[in-house]
Amino acid sequence: MRFKDRTEAGSKLAHALVEYCDKDGIVYPLPRGGVTLGVEVANELHMPIDLIIPRKIGHPYNREYAICAVAESGELACNQQEVAQVDQEWFKQQVQQEREESRRRRDRYLSGRAPYDCTGKIAIIVDDGIATGLTMLAAIRDAKSRHAEHIVVAVPVVPADTAERLRHEVDDVVALDIPEFYMGAVGAYYDYFPQVTDDQVIELLSKQHKQSDPAA
């Protein structure tokens, strides 16, 4: 399956999540790419939107190769074999730096607004796609630390083996495409897949907040 862009993917994903419409839940897109889809989902389901911000930790010799991910809460999802082979002091510093960056981004993206209370609610975690799944696993563990009662992973595309692993972590995995043979990158499933900027994230979330709370 191919998608024109993130907006189209978000609209299709929202329709696939229709069973959750008007339920007591919160949509948590993963910035930056997931925010465009998250807005579409939140509007369709009539849910508020917040953020979960996992940060990738790349290998010291190849920063694009993720060996771990950390969420704001400090929850980790790691490739333990890879982590065991790197300098542990370096790794601790990276975890702390990325956790601080996650907090900084929350302040910037949401203008200091406090997180919603997710206790006992549905948490729908949205991204524009999944490859290895480390950042999503960190996001899931963050949602669990917020005491969500029912956790849903919602993505346009996820490799079959990753989807199977995620099903053991959450209550529901909603995906539009679960290929057995993954094309290697999320962007390969989109016709138009530019980087989403910080300013775009801020604008999207600001508009969404004003729609949900006109007095803001």
LINDAVEN-V220357 format. One record per backbone hydrogen bond with DSSP energy under -1.0 kcal/mol. NH is the residue of the N-H (numbers start at 1). CO is the residue of the C=O. Records with the same first field share a line. If there is no record, write none. Layout:
# LINDAVEN-V220357
NH=CO ; CO
This chain:
# LINDAVEN-V220357
3=189
9=5
10=6
11=7
12=8
13=9
14=10
15=11
16=12
18=15
20=17
21=18
22=45
23=20
25=23
26=122
27=48
28=124
30=126
34=30
35=32
38=34
39=35
40=36
41=37
42=38
43=39
44=40
45=41
46=42
47=42
50=27
52=29
55=70
57=68
59=62 ; 65
62=59
65=62
67=57
68=57
69=77
70=55
71=75
74=71
77=69
79=67
80=78
83=79
84=80
85=82
86=83
91=87
92=88
93=89
94=90
95=91
96=92
97=93
98=94
99=95
100=96
101=97
102=98
103=99
104=100
105=101
106=102
107=103
108=104
109=105
110=106
113=110
120=147
121=118
122=24
123=150
124=26
125=152
126=28
127=154
130=157
137=133
138=134
139=135
140=136
141=137
142=138
143=139
144=140
145=141
146=142
147=144
148=143
149=121
150=121
152=123
153=172
154=125
155=174
158=177
160=179
163=159
164=160
165=161
166=162
167=163
169=166
170=166
171=151
172=151
174=153
176=155
177=156
188=185
189=186
190=187
191=3
192=4
201=197
202=198
203=199
204=200
205=201
206=202
207=203
208=204
209=205
210=206
211=207
212=208
213=209
216=213
